């Protein structure tokens, strides 16, 4: 039997995604030759989760973020991008 290729989907970041998000965020900032600043990182995470639910208006300064999630044949999910 041929192994099933992983599938990739997009979804909103959840609070449970914090550790993986921070790893990717830190790599992103270093790519642009900047060191991640803990206060900026914490503020950004807070702004991501201040985004409205449903059709509610967005609070000023909201940031929308998606996770690219790869799911393998056994159903394990791995965030591969933000």
N, C-alpha and C positions, 0 to 999 in steps of 0.2 A: 504494500500500500504506500502511495506517495504521501509524504508528510504535508499537512495543510500549511500553506503560507500564512504568516501572521497578518492580521488585519489592523489597520490604523484608523482611528476615529478621532473626532474633536469633541471636547466637552468642556464645560466650565470647570475652573479650578475649585476644589473643595478645601476645607480646612485641613483635611487629612493629607493633602498633597504638599503641605508646607516644606517638609525636609527635601523632597525631590525638586520642588520649585526653587528652593534656595540654592541648591547645588547648581542648577541650570542658570539661575540669575547671576550667581557669583562668576560662573564661567563666561557669561555674556559680558559682564562688566570688565573682566580681565582681558577678553578679546579686544576690547576697545582701550586697553592699556590703562585701566582704572582699577583701583582696589575697592572692593565692596565696602561700604560704610554701614555699620550695623543700624544706626538710626534711620538712614535713608531706606535700607532694606525693610526694616520693620514698618516704616510709614507707607511704603509702597504696598506691602502685604495687606495692611489695614485698608488702604484705598481700594484694592482689588475686591475686598469683601464688603465694602460699603456700597457696591453697585446694587441697584434696585432689583427686586424680584418681580416677575410678571411684567405688567404694564405700568408700574409705578415710575414717576419721573426720576431721573438720575440726580443724585446729590451732586452739588458742585465739586469738581475734582475727582469724580469717580474714574476708575481705571477698569477697563474690561480686559479679561485675560482668558485664554483658552489653553487647554492642555491637549497635545497630540499624544494619544494613548495607543500603544501597540499591544494587541492581545494575541497570545500564542495559542497553539492547538489545545493546550490544557486549560485555557481560560485565564491564565495569569496576565495581569496588566502591568505595563511599564510605561511611565511617562517618558517620551523620547524628545519632546520639544514643548516650548511654551510660546 
